[in-house]
């Protein structure tokens, strides 16, 4: 059981439900069965696509002598 806790911590899944699922998988498939591959955290965007998804800059307003003059 301690090994299942360690496995959960390595995968940063620190819930009882996750540990229980590890133990159930070990009971059905055996402890030496390979772990399912982890999904990547996030897809890395290229600089061009990252710029396309960045928020648009606000339009510049005309020059004002006093920035608080509305």
Predicted model as a PDB file, atoms N, CA, C, CB and O in Angstrom, pLDDT in the B-factor column:
MODEL        1                                                                  
ATOM      1  N   UNK A   1       0.826  -1.186   0.000  1.00 83.00           N  
ATOM      2  CA  UNK A   1       0.000   0.000   0.000  1.00 83.00           C  
ATOM      3  C   UNK A   1       0.876   1.258   0.000  1.00 83.00           C  
ATOM      4  CB  UNK A   1      -0.943  -0.006   1.211  1.00 83.00           C  
ATOM      5  O   UNK A   1       0.533   2.252  -0.640  1.00 83.00           O  
ATOM      6  N   UNK A   2       1.984   1.218   0.702  1.00 87.00           N  
ATOM      7  CA  UNK A   2       2.878   2.371   0.737  1.00 87.00           C  
ATOM      8  C   UNK A   2       3.408   2.680  -0.655  1.00 87.00           C  
ATOM      9  CB  UNK A   2       4.040   2.123   1.704  1.00 87.00           C  
ATOM     10  O   UNK A   2       3.584   3.845  -1.011  1.00 87.00           O  
ATOM     11  N   UNK A   3       3.660   1.651  -1.432  1.00 89.00           N  
ATOM     12  CA  UNK A   3       4.156   1.841  -2.794  1.00 89.00           C  
ATOM     13  C   UNK A   3       3.107   2.538  -3.655  1.00 89.00           C  
ATOM     14  CB  UNK A   3       4.548   0.491  -3.419  1.00 89.00           C  
ATOM     15  O   UNK A   3       3.451   3.353  -4.512  1.00 89.00           O  
ATOM     16  N   UNK A   4       1.845   2.229  -3.439  1.00 89.00           N  
ATOM     17  CA  UNK A   4       0.766   2.890  -4.178  1.00 89.00           C  
ATOM     18  C   UNK A   4       0.720   4.376  -3.824  1.00 89.00           C  
ATOM     19  CB  UNK A   4      -0.599   2.218  -3.874  1.00 89.00           C  
ATOM     20  O   UNK A   4       0.488   5.216  -4.693  1.00 89.00           O  
ATOM     21  N   UNK A   5       0.941   4.700  -2.552  1.00 89.00           N  
ATOM     22  CA  UNK A   5       0.998   6.108  -2.151  1.00 89.00           C  
ATOM     23  C   UNK A   5       2.158   6.812  -2.846  1.00 89.00           C  
ATOM     24  CB  UNK A   5       1.139   6.231  -0.619  1.00 89.00           C  
ATOM     25  O   UNK A   5       2.012   7.931  -3.338  1.00 89.00           O  
ATOM     26  N   UNK A   6       3.298   6.155  -2.881  1.00 90.00           N  
ATOM     27  CA  UNK A   6       4.464   6.757  -3.537  1.00 90.00           C  
ATOM     28  C   UNK A   6       4.200   6.983  -5.025  1.00 90.00           C  
ATOM     29  CB  UNK A   6       5.706   5.865  -3.351  1.00 90.00           C  
ATOM     30  O   UNK A   6       4.574   8.015  -5.583  1.00 90.00           O  
ATOM     31  N   UNK A   7       3.559   6.018  -5.651  1.00 88.00           N  
ATOM     32  CA  UNK A   7       3.226   6.145  -7.073  1.00 88.00           C  
ATOM     33  C   UNK A   7       2.288   7.329  -7.300  1.00 88.00           C  
ATOM     34  CB  UNK A   7       2.579   4.845  -7.598  1.00 88.00           C  
ATOM     35  O   UNK A   7       2.451   8.069  -8.270  1.00 88.00           O  
ATOM     36  N   UNK A   8       1.325   7.511  -6.429  1.00 89.00           N  
ATOM     37  CA  UNK A   8       0.400   8.638  -6.542  1.00 89.00           C  
ATOM     38  C   UNK A   8       1.133   9.960  -6.374  1.00 89.00           C  
ATOM     39  CB  UNK A   8      -0.720   8.521  -5.504  1.00 89.00           C  
ATOM     40  O   UNK A   8       0.853  10.920  -7.091  1.00 89.00           O  
ATOM     41  N   UNK A   9       2.070  10.017  -5.431  1.00 90.00           N  
ATOM     42  CA  UNK A   9       2.826  11.256  -5.196  1.00 90.00           C  
ATOM     43  C   UNK A   9       3.703  11.581  -6.394  1.00 90.00           C  
ATOM     44  CB  UNK A   9       3.691  11.137  -3.925  1.00 90.00           C  
ATOM     45  O   UNK A   9       3.819  12.745  -6.775  1.00 90.00           O  
ATOM     46  N   UNK A  10       4.319  10.572  -6.992  1.00 89.00           N  
ATOM     47  CA  UNK A  10       5.159  10.794  -8.170  1.00 89.00           C  
ATOM     48  C   UNK A  10       4.328  11.419  -9.286  1.00 89.00           C  
ATOM     49  CB  UNK A  10       5.800   9.465  -8.650  1.00 89.00           C  
ATOM     50  O   UNK A  10       4.816  12.272 -10.027  1.00 89.00           O  
ATOM     51  N   UNK A  11       3.094  10.999  -9.400  1.00 88.00           N  
ATOM     52  CA  UNK A  11       2.210  11.525 -10.449  1.00 88.00           C  
ATOM     53  C   UNK A  11       1.431  12.758 -10.003  1.00 88.00           C  
ATOM     54  CB  UNK A  11       1.239  10.451 -10.889  1.00 88.00           C  
ATOM     55  O   UNK A  11       0.570  13.249 -10.733  1.00 88.00           O  
ATOM     56  N   UNK A  12       1.731  13.258  -8.806  1.00 90.00           N  
ATOM     57  CA  UNK A  12       1.101  14.453  -8.242  1.00 90.00           C  
ATOM     58  C   UNK A  12      -0.421  14.295  -8.157  1.00 90.00           C  
ATOM     59  CB  UNK A  12       1.455  15.687  -9.086  1.00 90.00           C  
ATOM     60  O   UNK A  12      -1.162  15.246  -8.406  1.00 90.00           O  
ATOM     61  N   UNK A  13      -0.877  13.109  -7.810  1.00 89.00           N  
ATOM     62  CA  UNK A  13      -2.291  12.805  -7.615  1.00 89.00           C  
ATOM     63  C   UNK A  13      -2.449  12.338  -6.186  1.00 89.00           C  
ATOM     64  CB  UNK A  13      -2.808  11.726  -8.633  1.00 89.00           C  
ATOM     65  O   UNK A  13      -2.340  11.143  -5.915  1.00 89.00           O  
ATOM     66  N   UNK A  14      -2.699  13.228  -5.288  1.00 86.00           N  
ATOM     67  CA  UNK A  14      -2.663  12.902  -3.865  1.00 86.00           C  
ATOM     68  C   UNK A  14      -4.061  12.762  -3.282  1.00 86.00           C  
ATOM     69  CB  UNK A  14      -1.892  13.963  -3.102  1.00 86.00           C  
ATOM     70  O   UNK A  14      -4.430  13.469  -2.345  1.00 86.00           O  
ATOM     71  N   UNK A  15      -4.831  11.843  -3.848  1.00 92.00           N  
ATOM     72  CA  UNK A  15      -6.168  11.578  -3.322  1.00 92.00           C  
ATOM     73  C   UNK A  15      -6.300  10.101  -2.999  1.00 92.00           C  
ATOM     74  CB  UNK A  15      -7.259  12.015  -4.328  1.00 92.00           C  
ATOM     75  O   UNK A  15      -5.626   9.252  -3.583  1.00 92.00           O  
ATOM     76  N   UNK A  16      -7.183   9.815  -2.055  1.00 93.00           N  
ATOM     77  CA  UNK A  16      -7.449   8.421  -1.691  1.00 93.00           C  
ATOM     78  C   UNK A  16      -7.995   7.661  -2.885  1.00 93.00           C  
ATOM     79  CB  UNK A  16      -8.436   8.341  -0.513  1.00 93.00           C  
ATOM     80  O   UNK A  16      -7.660   6.493  -3.085  1.00 93.00           O  
ATOM     81  N   UNK A  17      -8.828   8.307  -3.675  1.00 94.00           N  
ATOM     82  CA  UNK A  17      -9.448   7.647  -4.832  1.00 94.00           C  
ATOM     83  C   UNK A  17      -8.379   7.189  -5.834  1.00 94.00           C  
ATOM     84  CB  UNK A  17     -10.455   8.602  -5.524  1.00 94.00           C  
ATOM     85  O   UNK A  17      -8.486   6.101  -6.399  1.00 94.00           O  
ATOM     86  N   UNK A  18      -7.367   8.005  -6.051  1.00 92.00           N  
ATOM     87  CA  UNK A  18      -6.309   7.639  -6.994  1.00 92.00           C  
ATOM     88  C   UNK A  18      -5.506   6.449  -6.464  1.00 92.00           C  
ATOM     89  CB  UNK A  18      -5.376   8.842  -7.253  1.00 92.00           C  
ATOM     90  O   UNK A  18      -5.186   5.529  -7.216  1.00 92.00           O  
ATOM     91  N   UNK A  19      -5.184   6.470  -5.173  1.00 93.00           N  
ATOM     92  CA  UNK A  19      -4.447   5.353  -4.565  1.00 93.00           C  
ATOM     93  C   UNK A  19      -5.278   4.077  -4.655  1.00 93.00           C  
ATOM     94  CB  UNK A  19      -4.088   5.664  -3.081  1.00 93.00           C  
ATOM     95  O   UNK A  19      -4.753   3.003  -4.947  1.00 93.00           O  
ATOM     96  N   UNK A  20      -6.570   4.203  -4.402  1.00 94.00           N  
ATOM     97  CA  UNK A  20      -7.455   3.046  -4.490  1.00 94.00           C  
ATOM     98  C   UNK A  20      -7.478   2.493  -5.920  1.00 94.00           C  
ATOM     99  CB  UNK A  20      -8.880   3.423  -4.036  1.00 94.00           C  
ATOM    100  O   UNK A  20      -7.489   1.278  -6.114  1.00 94.00           O  
ATOM    101  N   UNK A  21      -7.487   3.369  -6.903  1.00 92.00           N  
ATOM    102  CA  UNK A  21      -7.485   2.923  -8.302  1.00 92.00           C  
ATOM    103  C   UNK A  21      -6.181   2.195  -8.639  1.00 92.00           C  
ATOM    104  CB  UNK A  21      -7.682   4.125  -9.253  1.00 92.00           C  
ATOM    105  O   UNK A  21      -6.191   1.209  -9.376  1.00 92.00           O  
ATOM    106  N   UNK A  22      -5.062   2.681  -8.099  1.00 91.00           N  
ATOM    107  CA  UNK A  22      -3.780   1.996  -8.316  1.00 91.00           C  
ATOM    108  C   UNK A  22      -3.840   0.591  -7.730  1.00 91.00           C  
ATOM    109  CB  UNK A  22      -2.606   2.797  -7.682  1.00 91.00           C  
ATOM    110  O   UNK A  22      -3.439  -0.375  -8.379  1.00 91.00           O  
ATOM    111  N   UNK A  23      -4.340   0.480  -6.508  1.00 93.00           N  
ATOM    112  CA  UNK A  23      -4.429  -0.837  -5.858  1.00 93.00           C  
ATOM    113  C   UNK A  23      -5.361  -1.776  -6.621  1.00 93.00           C  
ATOM    114  CB  UNK A  23      -4.917  -0.684  -4.409  1.00 93.00           C  
ATOM    115  O   UNK A  23      -5.068  -2.964  -6.753  1.00 93.00           O  
ATOM    116  N   UNK A  24      -6.468  -1.260  -7.117  1.00 93.00           N  
ATOM    117  CA  UNK A  24      -7.400  -2.094  -7.893  1.00 93.00           C  
ATOM    118  C   UNK A  24      -6.756  -2.557  -9.203  1.00 93.00           C  
ATOM    119  CB  UNK A  24      -8.706  -1.314  -8.190  1.00 93.00           C  
ATOM    120  O   UNK A  24      -6.925  -3.705  -9.614  1.00 93.00           O  
ATOM    121  N   UNK A  25      -6.019  -1.656  -9.853  1.00 90.00           N  
ATOM    122  CA  UNK A  25      -5.352  -2.036 -11.101  1.00 90.00           C  
ATOM    123  C   UNK A  25      -4.304  -3.092 -10.835  1.00 90.00           C  
ATOM    124  CB  UNK A  25      -4.713  -0.814 -11.776  1.00 90.00           C  
ATOM    125  O   UNK A  25      -4.163  -4.038 -11.610  1.00 90.00           O  
ATOM    126  N   UNK A  26      -3.561  -2.943  -9.743  1.00 90.00           N  
ATOM    127  CA  UNK A  26      -2.559  -3.946  -9.397  1.00 90.00           C  
ATOM    128  C   UNK A  26      -3.211  -5.294  -9.098  1.00 90.00           C  
ATOM    129  CB  UNK A  26      -1.733  -3.481  -8.193  1.00 90.00           C  
ATOM    130  O   UNK A  26      -2.653  -6.340  -9.429  1.00 90.00           O  
ATOM    131  N   UNK A  27      -4.380  -5.274  -8.479  1.00 91.00           N  
ATOM    132  CA  UNK A  27      -5.078  -6.526  -8.160  1.00 91.00           C  
ATOM    133  C   UNK A  27      -5.547  -7.228  -9.436  1.00 91.00           C  
ATOM    134  CB  UNK A  27      -6.283  -6.252  -7.233  1.00 91.00           C  
ATOM    135  O   UNK A  27      -5.506  -8.456  -9.520  1.00 91.00           O  
ATOM    136  N   UNK A  28      -5.989  -6.457 -10.424  1.00 90.00           N  
ATOM    137  CA  UNK A  28      -6.520  -7.079 -11.636  1.00 90.00           C  
ATOM    138  C   UNK A  28      -5.438  -7.395 -12.669  1.00 90.00           C  
ATOM    139  CB  UNK A  28      -7.558  -6.176 -12.256  1.00 90.00           C  
ATOM    140  O   UNK A  28      -5.502  -8.433 -13.329  1.00 90.00           O  
ATOM    141  N   UNK A  29      -4.442  -6.512 -12.819  1.00 88.00           N  
ATOM    142  CA  UNK A  29      -3.437  -6.692 -13.869  1.00 88.00           C  
ATOM    143  C   UNK A  29      -2.083  -7.151 -13.354  1.00 88.00           C  
ATOM    144  CB  UNK A  29      -3.263  -5.416 -14.618  1.00 88.00           C  
ATOM    145  O   UNK A  29      -1.224  -7.549 -14.141  1.00 88.00           O  
ATOM    146  N   UNK A  30      -1.886  -7.101 -12.067  1.00 86.00           N  
ATOM    147  CA  UNK A  30      -0.582  -7.429 -11.508  1.00 86.00           C  
ATOM    148  C   UNK A  30       0.231  -6.162 -11.278  1.00 86.00           C  
ATOM    149  CB  UNK A  30       0.176  -8.390 -12.432  1.00 86.00           C  
ATOM    150  O   UNK A  30       0.060  -5.156 -11.966  1.00 86.00           O  
ATOM    151  N   UNK A  31       1.091  -6.236 -10.324  1.00 83.00           N  
ATOM    152  CA  UNK A  31       1.845  -5.050  -9.916  1.00 83.00           C  
ATOM    153  C   UNK A  31       2.893  -4.641 -10.936  1.00 83.00           C  
ATOM    154  CB  UNK A  31       2.508  -5.295  -8.588  1.00 83.00           C  
ATOM    155  O   UNK A  31       3.249  -3.465 -11.012  1.00 83.00           O  
ATOM    156  N   UNK A  32       3.385  -5.568 -11.707  1.00 81.00           N  
ATOM    157  CA  UNK A  32       4.436  -5.272 -12.676  1.00 81.00           C  
ATOM    158  C   UNK A  32       3.886  -4.774 -14.009  1.00 81.00           C  
ATOM    159  CB  UNK A  32       5.279  -6.501 -12.907  1.00 81.00           C  
ATOM    160  O   UNK A  32       4.657  -4.504 -14.930  1.00 81.00           O  
ATOM    161  N   UNK A  33       2.569  -4.648 -14.126  1.00 71.00           N  
ATOM    162  CA  UNK A  33       1.978  -4.144 -15.369  1.00 71.00           C  
ATOM    163  C   UNK A  33       2.412  -2.696 -15.576  1.00 71.00           C  
ATOM    164  CB  UNK A  33       0.420  -4.255 -15.337  1.00 71.00           C  
ATOM    165  O   UNK A  33       2.488  -1.929 -14.616  1.00 71.00           O  
ATOM    166  N   UNK A  34       2.696  -2.320 -16.814  1.00 71.00           N  
ATOM    167  CA  UNK A  34       3.138  -0.939 -17.051  1.00 71.00           C  
ATOM    168  C   UNK A  34       2.027   0.064 -16.747  1.00 71.00           C  
ATOM    169  CB  UNK A  34       3.608  -0.771 -18.502  1.00 71.00           C  
ATOM    170  O   UNK A  34       0.849  -0.180 -17.009  1.00 71.00           O  
ATOM    171  N   UNK A  35       2.442   1.191 -16.190  1.00 69.00           N  
ATOM    172  CA  UNK A  35       1.487   2.259 -15.902  1.00 69.00           C  
ATOM    173  C   UNK A  35       1.046   2.882 -17.214  1.00 69.00           C  
ATOM    174  CB  UNK A  35       2.103   3.333 -14.957  1.00 69.00           C  
ATOM    175  O   UNK A  35       1.844   2.981 -18.146  1.00 69.00           O  
ATOM    176  N   UNK A  36      -0.215   3.308 -17.307  1.00 67.00           N  
ATOM    177  CA  UNK A  36      -0.654   4.020 -18.516  1.00 67.00           C  
ATOM    178  C   UNK A  36       0.146   5.304 -18.681  1.00 67.00           C  
ATOM    179  CB  UNK A  36      -2.170   4.336 -18.453  1.00 67.00           C  
ATOM    180  O   UNK A  36       0.517   5.947 -17.699  1.00 67.00           O  
ATOM    181  N   UNK A  37       0.403   5.662 -19.906  1.00 70.00           N  
ATOM    182  CA  UNK A  37       1.181   6.875 -20.170  1.00 70.00           C  
ATOM    183  C   UNK A  37       0.406   8.096 -19.715  1.00 70.00           C  
ATOM    184  CB  UNK A  37       1.532   6.991 -21.668  1.00 70.00           C  
ATOM    185  O   UNK A  37      -0.822   8.152 -19.793  1.00 70.00           O  
ATOM    186  N   UNK A  38       1.152   9.056 -19.245  1.00 64.00           N  
ATOM    187  CA  UNK A  38       0.575  10.302 -18.769  1.00 64.00           C  
ATOM    188  C   UNK A  38       0.334  11.238 -19.939  1.00 64.00           C  
ATOM    189  CB  UNK A  38       1.486  10.964 -17.726  1.00 64.00           C  
ATOM    190  O   UNK A  38       1.143  11.295 -20.865  1.00 64.00           O  
ATOM    191  N   UNK A  39      -0.766  11.970 -19.907  1.00 66.00           N  
ATOM    192  CA  UNK A  39      -1.026  12.966 -20.934  1.00 66.00           C  
ATOM    193  C   UNK A  39      -0.122  14.166 -20.682  1.00 66.00           C  
ATOM    194  CB  UNK A  39      -2.527  13.386 -20.946  1.00 66.00           C  
ATOM    195  O   UNK A  39       0.165  14.493 -19.531  1.00 66.00           O  
ATOM    196  N   UNK A  40       0.326  14.820 -21.738  1.00 65.00           N  
ATOM    197  CA  UNK A  40       1.161  16.005 -21.529  1.00 65.00           C  
ATOM    198  C   UNK A  40       0.384  17.087 -20.797  1.00 65.00           C  
ATOM    199  CB  UNK A  40       1.681  16.543 -22.870  1.00 65.00           C  
ATOM    200  O   UNK A  40      -0.825  17.235 -20.979  1.00 65.00           O  
ATOM    201  N   UNK A  41       1.090  17.836 -19.972  1.00 66.00           N  
ATOM    202  CA  UNK A  41       0.457  18.891 -19.180  1.00 66.00           C  
ATOM    203  C   UNK A  41      -0.224  19.917 -20.082  1.00 66.00           C  
ATOM    204  CB  UNK A  41       1.494  19.582 -18.283  1.00 66.00           C  
ATOM    205  O   UNK A  41      -1.416  20.188 -19.942  1.00 66.00           O  
ATOM    206  N   UNK A  42       0.540  20.479 -21.000  1.00 66.00           N  
ATOM    207  CA  UNK A  42       0.027  21.495 -21.907  1.00 66.00           C  
ATOM    208  C   UNK A  42       0.750  21.420 -23.231  1.00 66.00           C  
ATOM    209  CB  UNK A  42       0.169  22.892 -21.301  1.00 66.00           C  
ATOM    210  O   UNK A  42       1.899  20.985 -23.315  1.00 66.00           O  
ATOM    211  N   UNK A  43       0.066  21.844 -24.242  1.00 66.00           N  
ATOM    212  CA  UNK A  43       0.693  21.904 -25.546  1.00 66.00           C  
ATOM    213  C   UNK A  43       1.471  23.213 -25.626  1.00 66.00           C  
ATOM    214  CB  UNK A  43      -0.364  21.792 -26.694  1.00 66.00           C  
ATOM    215  O   UNK A  43       0.943  24.277 -25.302  1.00 66.00           O  
ATOM    216  N   UNK A  44       2.715  23.130 -26.055  1.00 65.00           N  
ATOM    217  CA  UNK A  44       3.552  24.320 -26.177  1.00 65.00           C  
ATOM    218  C   UNK A  44       3.206  25.014 -27.483  1.00 65.00           C  
ATOM    219  CB  UNK A  44       5.071  23.959 -26.118  1.00 65.00           C  
ATOM    220  O   UNK A  44       3.219  24.403 -28.551  1.00 65.00           O  
ATOM    221  N   UNK A  45       2.899  26.286 -27.381  1.00 62.00           N  
ATOM    222  CA  UNK A  45       2.529  27.048 -28.569  1.00 62.00           C  
ATOM    223  C   UNK A  45       3.765  27.662 -29.211  1.00 62.00           C  
ATOM    224  CB  UNK A  45       1.509  28.142 -28.217  1.00 62.00           C  
ATOM    225  O   UNK A  45       4.702  28.071 -28.526  1.00 62.00           O  
ATOM    226  N   UNK A  46       3.747  27.718 -30.519  1.00 66.00           N  
ATOM    227  CA  UNK A  46       4.835  28.404 -31.208  1.00 66.00           C  
ATOM    228  C   UNK A  46       4.671  29.902 -30.966  1.00 66.00           C  
ATOM    229  CB  UNK A  46       4.842  28.071 -32.746  1.00 66.00           C  
ATOM    230  O   UNK A  46       3.571  30.358 -30.655  1.00 66.00           O  
ATOM    231  N   UNK A  47       5.737  30.663 -31.102  1.00 66.00           N  
ATOM    232  CA  UNK A  47       5.618  32.109 -30.854  1.00 66.00           C  
ATOM    233  C   UNK A  47       4.563  32.773 -31.735  1.00 66.00           C  
ATOM    234  CB  UNK A  47       6.959  32.784 -31.078  1.00 66.00           C  
ATOM    235  O   UNK A  47       3.883  33.703 -31.300  1.00 66.00           O  
ATOM    236  N   UNK A  48       4.428  32.301 -32.964  1.00 65.00           N  
ATOM    237  CA  UNK A  48       3.452  32.898 -33.873  1.00 65.00           C  
ATOM    238  C   UNK A  48       2.027  32.625 -33.403  1.00 65.00           C  
ATOM    239  CB  UNK A  48       3.650  32.363 -35.295  1.00 65.00           C  
ATOM    240  O   UNK A  48       1.201  33.537 -33.389  1.00 65.00           O  
ATOM    241  N   UNK A  49       1.723  31.381 -33.016  1.00 62.00           N  
ATOM    242  CA  UNK A  49       0.369  31.074 -32.568  1.00 62.00           C  
ATOM    243  C   UNK A  49       0.094  31.658 -31.189  1.00 62.00           C  
ATOM    244  CB  UNK A  49       0.149  29.567 -32.548  1.00 62.00           C  
ATOM    245  O   UNK A  49      -1.048  31.989 -30.870  1.00 62.00           O  
ATOM    246  N   UNK A  50       1.143  31.786 -30.363  1.00 57.00           N  
ATOM    247  CA  UNK A  50       0.961  32.398 -29.048  1.00 57.00           C  
ATOM    248  C   UNK A  50       0.591  33.865 -29.211  1.00 57.00           C  
ATOM    249  CB  UNK A  50       2.238  32.253 -28.190  1.00 57.00           C  
ATOM    250  O   UNK A  50      -0.243  34.381 -28.467  1.00 57.00           O  
ATOM    251  N   UNK A  51       1.202  34.536 -30.172  1.00 60.00           N  
ATOM    252  CA  UNK A  51       0.895  35.947 -30.413  1.00 60.00           C  
ATOM    253  C   UNK A  51      -0.532  36.097 -30.926  1.00 60.00           C  
ATOM    254  CB  UNK A  51       1.893  36.560 -31.420  1.00 60.00           C  
ATOM    255  O   UNK A  51      -1.206  37.077 -30.608  1.00 60.00           O  
ATOM    256  N   UNK A  52      -0.996  35.136 -31.714  1.00 61.00           N  
ATOM    257  CA  UNK A  52      -2.350  35.205 -32.245  1.00 61.00           C  
ATOM    258  C   UNK A  52      -3.386  35.038 -31.139  1.00 61.00           C  
ATOM    259  CB  UNK A  52      -2.551  34.141 -33.319  1.00 61.00           C  
ATOM    260  O   UNK A  52      -4.484  35.588 -31.232  1.00 61.00           O  
ATOM    261  N   UNK A  53      -3.052  34.286 -30.098  1.00 65.00           N  
ATOM    262  CA  UNK A  53      -4.000  34.054 -29.014  1.00 65.00           C  
ATOM    263  C   UNK A  53      -3.859  35.064 -27.882  1.00 65.00           C  
ATOM    264  CB  UNK A  53      -3.822  32.660 -28.470  1.00 65.00           C  
ATOM    265  O   UNK A  53      -4.646  35.049 -26.934  1.00 65.00           O  
ATOM    266  N   UNK A  54      -2.865  35.942 -27.973  1.00 62.00           N  
ATOM    267  CA  UNK A  54      -2.659  36.942 -26.923  1.00 62.00           C  
ATOM    268  C   UNK A  54      -3.773  37.984 -27.000  1.00 62.00           C  
ATOM    269  CB  UNK A  54      -1.258  37.618 -27.058  1.00 62.00           C  
ATOM    270  O   UNK A  54      -4.304  38.251 -28.078  1.00 62.00           O  
ATOM    271  N   UNK A  55      -4.123  38.568 -25.862  1.00 66.00           N  
ATOM    272  CA  UNK A  55      -5.169  39.602 -25.884  1.00 66.00           C  
ATOM    273  C   UNK A  55      -4.719  40.796 -26.717  1.00 66.00           C  
ATOM    274  CB  UNK A  55      -5.520  40.056 -24.448  1.00 66.00           C  
ATOM    275  O   UNK A  55      -3.541  41.156 -26.735  1.00 66.00           O  
ATOM    276  N   UNK A  56      -5.665  41.391 -27.390  1.00 66.00           N  
ATOM    277  CA  UNK A  56      -5.369  42.547 -28.233  1.00 66.00           C  
ATOM    278  C   UNK A  56      -5.126  43.766 -27.358  1.00 66.00           C  
ATOM    279  CB  UNK A  56      -6.522  42.814 -29.231  1.00 66.00           C  
ATOM    280  O   UNK A  56      -5.742  43.927 -26.304  1.00 66.00           O  
ATOM    281  N   UNK A  57      -4.211  44.625 -27.814  1.00 65.00           N  
ATOM    282  CA  UNK A  57      -3.926  45.857 -27.089  1.00 65.00           C  
ATOM    283  C   UNK A  57      -5.052  46.856 -27.337  1.00 65.00           C  
ATOM    284  CB  UNK A  57      -2.556  46.452 -27.518  1.00 65.00           C  
ATOM    285  O   UNK A  57      -5.648  46.898 -28.413  1.00 65.00           O  
ATOM    286  N   UNK A  58      -5.320  47.644 -26.325  1.00 62.00           N  
ATOM    287  CA  UNK A  58      -6.346  48.676 -26.444  1.00 62.00           C  
ATOM    288  C   UNK A  58      -5.846  49.774 -27.388  1.00 62.00           C  
ATOM    289  CB  UNK A  58      -6.708  49.267 -25.044  1.00 62.00           C  
ATOM    290  O   UNK A  58      -4.649  50.046 -27.479  1.00 62.00           O  
ATOM    291  N   UNK A  59      -6.791  50.387 -28.078  1.00 61.00           N  
ATOM    292  CA  UNK A  59      -6.427  51.474 -28.975  1.00 61.00           C  
ATOM    293  C   UNK A  59      -5.948  52.660 -28.153  1.00 61.00           C  
ATOM    294  CB  UNK A  59      -7.621  51.876 -29.878  1.00 61.00           C  
ATOM    295  O   UNK A  59      -6.445  52.930 -27.059  1.00 61.00           O  
ATOM    296  N   UNK A  60      -4.976  53.352 -28.708  1.00 62.00           N  
ATOM    297  CA  UNK A  60      -4.480  54.536 -28.032  1.00 62.00           C  
ATOM    298  C   UNK A  60      -5.500  55.658 -28.182  1.00 62.00           C  
ATOM    299  CB  UNK A  60      -3.101  54.961 -28.595  1.00 62.00           C  
ATOM    300  O   UNK A  60      -6.045  55.894 -29.260  1.00 62.00           O  
ATOM    301  N   UNK A  61      -5.735  56.324 -27.091  1.00 61.00           N  
ATOM    302  CA  UNK A  61      -6.606  57.482 -27.145  1.00 61.00           C  
ATOM    303  C   UNK A  61      -5.755  58.695 -27.486  1.00 61.00           C  
ATOM    304  CB  UNK A  61      -7.369  57.685 -25.800  1.00 61.00           C  
ATOM    305  O   UNK A  61      -4.530  58.653 -27.372  1.00 61.00           O  
ATOM    306  N   UNK A  62      -6.386  59.743 -27.893  1.00 63.00           N  
ATOM    307  CA  UNK A  62      -5.662  60.960 -28.256  1.00 63.00           C  
ATOM    308  C   UNK A  62      -4.819  61.470 -27.093  1.00 63.00           C  
ATOM    309  CB  UNK A  62      -6.639  62.046 -28.709  1.00 63.00           C  
ATOM    310  O   UNK A  62      -5.049  61.111 -25.938  1.00 63.00           O  
ATOM    311  N   UNK A  63      -3.848  62.305 -27.414  1.00 64.00           N  
ATOM    312  CA  UNK A  63      -3.000  62.868 -26.369  1.00 64.00           C  
ATOM    313  C   UNK A  63      -3.843  63.699 -25.422  1.00 64.00           C  
ATOM    314  CB  UNK A  63      -1.868  63.720 -26.974  1.00 64.00           C  
ATOM    315  O   UNK A  63      -4.708  64.470 -25.839  1.00 64.00           O  
ATOM    316  N   UNK A  64      -3.579  63.529 -24.177  1.00 64.00           N  
ATOM    317  CA  UNK A  64      -4.270  64.328 -23.165  1.00 64.00           C  
ATOM    318  C   UNK A  64      -3.220  65.015 -22.306  1.00 64.00           C  
ATOM    319  CB  UNK A  64      -5.225  63.445 -22.289  1.00 64.00           C  
ATOM    320  O   UNK A  64      -2.153  64.466 -22.032  1.00 64.00           O  
ATOM    321  N   UNK A  65      -3.542  66.196 -21.903  1.00 66.00           N  
ATOM    322  CA  UNK A  65      -2.603  66.884 -21.032  1.00 66.00           C  
ATOM    323  C   UNK A  65      -2.674  66.325 -19.624  1.00 66.00           C  
ATOM    324  CB  UNK A  65      -2.881  68.385 -21.021  1.00 66.00           C  
ATOM    325  O   UNK A  65      -1.667  66.258 -18.918  1.00 66.00           O  
ATOM    326  N   UNK A  66      -3.864  65.927 -19.224  1.00 66.00           N  
ATOM    327  CA  UNK A  66      -4.065  65.362 -17.892  1.00 66.00           C  
ATOM    328  C   UNK A  66      -4.661  63.962 -18.061  1.00 66.00           C  
ATOM    329  CB  UNK A  66      -4.999  66.281 -17.012  1.00 66.00           C  
ATOM    330  O   UNK A  66      -5.762  63.838 -18.597  1.00 66.00           O  
ATOM    331  N   UNK A  67      -3.964  62.892 -17.618  1.00 63.00           N  
ATOM    332  CA  UNK A  67      -4.486  61.544 -17.834  1.00 63.00           C  
ATOM    333  C   UNK A  67      -5.793  61.272 -17.089  1.00 63.00           C  
ATOM    334  CB  UNK A  67      -3.457  60.534 -17.417  1.00 63.00           C  
ATOM    335  O   UNK A  67      -6.493  60.311 -17.405  1.00 63.00           O  
ATOM    336  N   UNK A  68      -6.126  62.103 -16.107  1.00 68.00           N  
ATOM    337  CA  UNK A  68      -7.366  61.887 -15.360  1.00 68.00           C  
ATOM    338  C   UNK A  68      -8.472  62.815 -15.802  1.00 68.00           C  
ATOM    339  CB  UNK A  68      -7.124  62.063 -13.887  1.00 68.00           C  
ATOM    340  O   UNK A  68      -9.520  62.886 -15.160  1.00 68.00           O  
ATOM    341  N   UNK A  69      -8.255  63.518 -16.877  1.00 62.00           N  
ATOM    342  CA  UNK A  69      -9.254  64.440 -17.412  1.00 62.00           C  
ATOM    343  C   UNK A  69     -10.155  63.659 -18.360  1.00 62.00           C  
ATOM    344  CB  UNK A  69      -8.581  65.657 -18.142  1.00 62.00           C  
ATOM    345  O   UNK A  69      -9.742  63.314 -19.467  1.00 62.00           O  
ATOM    346  N   UNK A  70     -11.365  63.381 -17.940  1.00 57.00           N  
ATOM    347  CA  UNK A  70     -12.300  62.614 -18.758  1.00 57.00           C  
ATOM    348  C   UNK A  70     -13.352  63.515 -19.258  1.00 57.00           C  
ATOM    349  CB  UNK A  70     -12.917  61.462 -17.989  1.00 57.00           C  
ATOM    350  O   UNK A  70     -14.252  63.077 -19.974  1.00 57.00           O  
TER     351      UNK A  70                                                      
ENDMDL                                                                          
END                                                                             
